[in-house]
Amino acid sequence: MATVANIGMMDAAYFVGRSEILSWINATLQLNLSRVEEAASGAVQCQMMDMTHPGVVPMHKVNFDAKTEYDMIQNYKVLQEVFNKLRIEKHIEVNKLVKGRPLDNLEFLQWLKRYCDSVNGGIMNENYNPVERRCKGGKERNPKGSSKVTKSLQPNNLPNLSSGDATGFNKTSGPRHGKTCPLSGVADCGSEIQALSGQITDLKLSVDHLEKERDFYFAKLRDIEILCQTPELENLPVAAAIKKILYAADAKESALAEAQELVLSSTTDDAGANE
């Protein structure tokens, strides 16, 4: 599994789009995520590993209702323990993921999809019941991304306009005293929903812009890779140094020093040969 764990940034796995990643998660785990950062708590990743390697993940330790960074970190600790058991040499950037930044979470989910596909060939485990497994975890009260509606938005809590009682009058006792008109509450909710919808639109535009920017730089890196692979250049030390940087798998350490050493050593060899 080390090969899958250490795939470089130019691998096809990192060109899988956000929509495909969300569709994969929602279909596999029966969730309703609309943004990749909703998986920032680490619970989704733990359950994906539970589906891929049944019995390896201690689901009772996974908190699907994690809201604080502390609770999210506990989920990633569970995930790291699973990686250690399976000898998966994948570094988890916990500090970045719990911040809910879209690109960091997207890249980790892209890697996760590639890993799961490499284990099961992209075929879903038909015997796996994701809802039941979450319930067995014992910490799923209102999991992120689920289709459960909060109590304040349930239809039973809205005024019954057809009963003639929504205007603040009781059919037998006349006007109610000490209670505000429910219709004003509905109007306030409408304004709040409209404001939130505007914020969601702005966030989507921001994410789309970031994705286009990412694709722009990926395309440039791909052009550089193709250039370095041309027969006239691929054996040059400079081309080897550039490919050393492009294919570096460890996100924590820069490959620049090794690349510079390749260039310097070749320069020294050439100088020695000319003397």
C-alpha positions in Angstrom: 0.0 0.0 0.0 3.0 2.3 0.3 2.8 3.1 -3.4 -0.8 4.3 -3.1 0.0 6.2 0.1 2.8 8.1 -1.5 1.3 9.2 -4.8 2.6 12.5 -6.1 0.6 15.6 -6.7 0.6 15.0 -10.5 -1.2 11.7 -10.1 -4.6 11.4 -11.8 -6.2 11.0 -8.3 -5.8 14.7 -7.7 -7.7 15.6 -10.8 -10.9 14.1 -9.5 -13.4 16.9 -9.1 -15.3 18.0 -6.0 -18.6 16.9 -7.4 -17.4 13.4 -8.1 -15.9 13.2 -4.6 -19.1 14.3 -3.0 -21.2 11.9 -5.1 -18.9 9.0 -4.1 -19.2 9.8 -0.3 -22.9 10.4 -0.4 -23.6 7.2 -2.4 -21.3 5.0 -0.4 -22.2 6.2 3.1 -25.8 7.4 2.5 -25.0 11.0 3.5 -26.0 14.3 1.9 -22.8 16.4 1.9 -22.9 19.5 -0.2 -19.3 20.7 0.5 -16.1 18.8 1.0 -15.2 20.8 4.1 -18.2 19.1 5.8 -16.0 16.1 6.1 -13.4 18.0 8.1 -14.2 16.2 11.3 -12.6 13.0 10.1 -15.6 10.9 10.8 -16.3 10.3 7.1 -12.7 9.2 6.5 -13.0 6.8 9.4 -16.1 5.2 8.1 -14.7 4.9 4.6 -11.9 2.9 6.1 -14.4 0.9 8.0 -16.2 0.0 4.8 -12.9 -0.8 3.0 -11.4 -2.8 5.9 -14.4 -4.2 7.9 -13.6 -4.7 11.6 -10.4 -2.6 11.6 -12.0 0.7 12.7 -13.3 1.0 16.3 -16.5 2.8 15.3 -17.5 3.3 18.9 -14.6 5.8 19.2 -15.7 7.8 16.1 -17.7 11.0 16.9 -20.0 11.9 14.0 -21.2 15.0 15.8 -17.7 16.5 16.3 -17.9 20.3 16.3 -14.8 21.4 18.1 -11.3 21.0 16.9 -10.6 18.8 20.0 -13.3 16.3 19.0 -12.2 16.4 15.4 -8.6 15.6 16.4 -9.8 12.6 18.4 -11.4 11.3 15.2 -8.1 11.8 13.3 -6.3 9.9 16.1 -8.5 7.0 15.4 -7.8 7.3 11.7 -4.1 7.4 12.3 -4.2 4.3 14.5 -6.0 2.5 11.6 -3.3 3.6 9.2 -0.7 2.3 11.6 -2.5 -1.1 11.8 -2.7 -1.3 8.1 0.9 0.0 7.6 -0.3 2.9 5.5 2.5 5.4 5.4 0.2 8.4 4.8 0.8 11.6 6.7 -2.4 13.3 7.9 -2.3 17.1 8.0 -4.6 17.3 11.0 -4.0 20.9 11.8 -5.0 21.9 8.2 -8.0 19.6 7.9 -9.8 20.6 11.1 -9.7 24.2 9.9 -12.2 23.2 7.2 -10.2 24.6 4.3 -11.8 23.3 1.1 -8.6 22.5 -0.9 -6.9 20.7 2.0 -9.9 18.5 2.6 -10.5 17.9 -1.1 -6.9 16.7 -1.6 -7.2 14.3 1.3 -10.5 12.9 0.1 -9.0 12.6 -3.4 -6.2 10.5 -1.9 -8.8 8.5 0.1 -10.8 7.6 -2.9 -7.8 6.5 -4.8 -6.8 4.3 -1.8 -10.3 2.7 -1.5 -10.5 2.1 -5.2 -7.1 0.4 -5.1 -8.3 -2.0 -2.4 -11.8 -2.9 -3.7 -11.4 -1.9 -7.4 -14.0 0.8 -7.0 -16.7 -1.7 -6.2 -18.9 -0.9 -3.2 -19.3 -3.5 -0.4 -23.0 -4.5 -0.9 -23.1 -6.0 2.6 -22.0 -2.8 4.3 -24.8 -0.9 6.0 -23.4 2.6 6.6 -26.3 3.9 8.7 -26.2 0.9 11.0 -22.5 1.2 11.4 -22.8 4.8 12.4 -25.4 3.9 15.0 -23.2 1.2 16.4 -20.6 3.9 16.9 -22.8 5.3 19.6 -21.8 8.9 19.0 -24.1 9.8 16.1 -26.6 12.3 17.4 -26.9 14.5 14.3 -24.1 13.6 11.9 -22.8 16.3 9.5 -24.2 16.0 6.1 -27.1 13.8 7.0 -30.5 14.6 5.6 -32.1 14.9 9.1 -33.9 18.2 9.5 -33.3 20.2 12.7 -36.3 20.5 15.1 -36.7 24.2 14.5 -37.3 23.6 10.7 -39.7 20.7 11.0 -43.1 21.3 9.5 -44.8 20.6 12.8 -43.2 23.7 14.3 -44.6 26.1 11.7 -48.0 27.8 12.2 -51.0 26.0 10.7 -52.3 28.7 8.4 -55.2 26.6 7.2 -56.7 26.3 10.7 -57.5 30.0 11.0 -55.5 30.0 14.3 -52.3 31.6 12.9 -53.6 35.2 13.3 -53.2 35.0 17.1 -56.9 34.2 17.9 -58.1 31.2 19.8 -61.4 29.8 18.4 -63.0 29.7 21.8 -61.3 32.3 23.9 -60.5 35.1 21.5 -57.1 36.8 21.2 -54.1 35.2 22.9 -52.3 37.5 25.3 -48.5 37.5 25.9 -47.6 35.7 22.6 -46.2 37.2 19.5 -47.8 36.6 16.1 -46.3 33.5 14.5 -46.4 35.1 11.1 -43.7 37.6 12.1 -41.5 34.7 13.1 -42.0 33.2 9.6 -41.0 36.5 8.0 -37.9 36.7 10.1 -37.0 33.2 9.1 -37.5 34.1 5.5 -35.1 37.0 5.8 -32.5 34.9 7.6 -32.8 32.1 5.0 -32.3 34.7 2.2 -29.2 36.1 3.9 -27.8 32.6 4.4 -28.5 31.7 0.8 -26.5 34.7 -0.3 -23.6 33.6 1.9 -23.7 30.1 0.4 -23.7 31.6 -3.1 -20.6 33.7 -2.3 -18.8 30.7 -0.8 -19.6 28.5 -3.8 -18.1 31.3 -6.1 -15.1 31.4 -3.9 -14.6 27.6 -4.1 -15.1 27.6 -7.8 -12.4 30.4 -8.1 -10.0 28.4 -6.0 -10.6 25.2 -8.1 -10.0 27.1 -11.3 -6.8 28.5 -9.8 -5.6 25.0 -8.7 -6.4 23.6 -12.2 -4.4 26.5 -13.8 -1.3 25.7 -11.8 -1.7 21.9 -12.2 -1.9 22.5 -16.0 1.4 24.4 -15.9 3.1 21.6 -13.8 1.8 19.1 -16.4 3.4 21.1 -19.2 6.7 21.1 -17.3 6.5 17.4 -16.8 5.8 16.7 -20.5 8.8 19.0 -21.4 11.1 17.1 -19.1 10.0 13.8 -20.7 11.0 14.8 -24.2 13.9 12.7 -25.6 16.1 15.7 -26.0 15.8 16.8 -22.4 14.9 13.8 -20.2 18.5 12.7 -19.6 19.7 16.2 -18.7 20.5 16.7 -14.9 18.3 19.8 -14.8 15.3 17.7 -16.1 16.0 15.0 -13.5 16.1 17.7 -10.8 12.8 19.2 -11.9 11.2 15.7 -11.9 12.6 15.1 -8.5 10.5 18.1 -7.2 7.4 17.2 -9.3 7.2 13.6 -8.0 8.1 14.4 -4.3 5.5 12.6 -2.2 6.3 13.9 1.3 4.4 17.1 1.9 6.4 17.9 5.0 9.9 18.0 3.4 11.0 19.9 0.3 12.8 18.1 -2.4 14.6 21.3 -3.5 17.9 20.3 -1.7 18.1 17.0 -3.4 17.3 18.6 -6.7 20.0 21.2 -6.3 22.5 18.4 -5.3 21.7 16.6 -8.6 22.5 19.7 -10.6 25.6 20.6 -8.6 27.0 17.1 -8.8 26.6 16.9 -12.5 28.3 20.3 -12.8 31.2 19.1 -10.7 31.5 16.0 -12.8 31.5 18.0 -16.1 34.2 20.3 -14.7 36.3 17.4 -13.7 36.0 15.8 -17.1 37.1 19.0 -18.8 40.3 19.4 -16.8 
